[in-house]
Amino acid sequence: MKENKYKVWCKDKNEWGKDMSFLSENGTLFYRNPPCGKFHIELRPYKPENHIAVFYTGLFDKNGKEIFEGDIVKHTNQICEVFYSTEWCSFKLKNKFYTSPMGDDQDFVYEVIGNIYENP
């Protein structure tokens, strides 16, 4: 079973979020406000228009790097974007010529070469 991981892209800062973040069941992203005392922790919602959660596919590239939604990968001499298909409920690859499913067997070798946020 894959580990449920995500990371947060901050559009206004143009960088990955450094705060500890939490994702609620309804999809709201929260960050942990600095503690105000020994036991008080406050969660504040991110502004959805400025923050995007991208999810881990459960796969690693040929160098052991985790592959996330929005990554740009090299696969069978093609450059593709990783995205989540709500229609198929799975992660897929797309480029200007085709869309295909991602696989996790040894015939599927990927190399992360960037992402759509830092390298649009």
C-alpha positions in Angstrom: 0.0 0.0 0.0 1.4 3.4 -0.9 2.1 6.0 1.7 -0.1 9.1 1.5 2.2 12.0 1.1 1.8 15.5 -0.4 3.7 18.7 -0.6 2.4 22.3 -1.0 3.4 24.7 -3.8 3.0 28.3 -2.7 2.1 30.3 -5.8 2.7 33.8 -4.2 6.2 32.9 -3.0 7.0 30.6 -6.0 8.4 27.9 -3.7 7.5 24.7 -1.9 5.9 25.3 1.5 8.3 25.0 4.4 5.6 25.0 7.1 4.2 21.8 8.5 0.9 21.3 6.7 -2.2 19.3 7.2 -4.9 18.3 4.7 -8.5 17.9 6.1 -11.0 15.3 4.8 -12.7 18.0 2.8 -9.5 19.0 1.1 -8.7 22.2 3.0 -5.0 22.8 3.6 -3.8 24.0 6.9 -0.4 25.1 8.2 0.8 25.1 11.8 1.1 28.5 13.3 4.2 28.9 15.6 3.3 27.6 19.1 2.0 30.2 21.5 3.1 28.5 24.7 4.1 25.0 25.7 1.0 23.1 24.6 -0.9 25.5 22.3 -0.8 24.7 18.6 -2.9 26.7 16.2 -3.8 25.5 12.7 -4.6 28.2 10.1 -6.0 27.6 6.6 -3.9 28.3 3.6 -5.4 30.6 1.0 -6.6 28.1 -1.7 -6.0 30.5 -4.5 -2.3 30.7 -3.5 -1.5 27.1 -2.5 -1.7 23.8 -4.3 -1.3 20.3 -2.8 0.5 17.8 -5.0 0.3 14.1 -4.1 2.9 11.3 -4.1 2.3 8.6 -6.7 3.7 5.8 -4.6 6.5 5.4 -7.2 10.2 6.2 -7.3 12.3 7.2 -10.3 15.4 5.3 -11.4 17.5 7.5 -9.0 15.3 6.7 -5.9 13.4 10.1 -6.0 9.8 10.1 -5.1 7.5 10.9 -8.0 4.7 13.5 -7.3 1.8 14.8 -9.3 3.1 17.7 -11.4 6.5 16.2 -11.9 8.1 16.1 -15.4 9.5 12.7 -16.1 11.5 11.1 -18.8 10.0 7.8 -19.8 10.9 5.7 -22.9 12.6 8.7 -24.5 9.5 10.8 -24.0 9.1 13.8 -21.7 5.8 13.6 -19.8 3.9 15.4 -17.1 2.5 13.3 -14.2 -1.1 14.1 -13.4 -4.0 12.5 -11.4 -7.0 11.4 -13.5 -10.3 11.7 -11.7 -11.9 9.8 -14.5 -9.6 6.8 -14.0 -8.8 7.4 -10.3 -5.1 6.9 -11.0 -1.9 8.8 -11.8 -1.1 9.1 -15.5 1.4 10.5 -17.9 0.7 13.0 -20.6 2.5 15.0 -23.3 1.3 16.7 -26.5 1.0 13.3 -28.3 -0.6 10.9 -25.8 -1.9 10.0 -22.3 -0.9 6.7 -20.7 -1.1 5.0 -17.3 1.8 4.9 -14.9 3.0 1.5 -14.0 5.0 0.2 -11.1 6.7 -2.9 -12.6 10.3 -3.1 -13.9 9.2 -2.3 -17.4 8.3 1.2 -16.3 11.4 3.3 -15.7 11.0 7.0 -15.0 13.5 9.8 -14.3 12.2 13.0 -12.7 13.7 15.9 -14.6 11.7 18.8 -13.1 8.1 19.8 -12.3 5.5 22.1 -13.8 5.8 24.6 -10.9 9.6 25.3 -10.9 10.1 24.5 -14.6 6.8 25.5 -16.4 
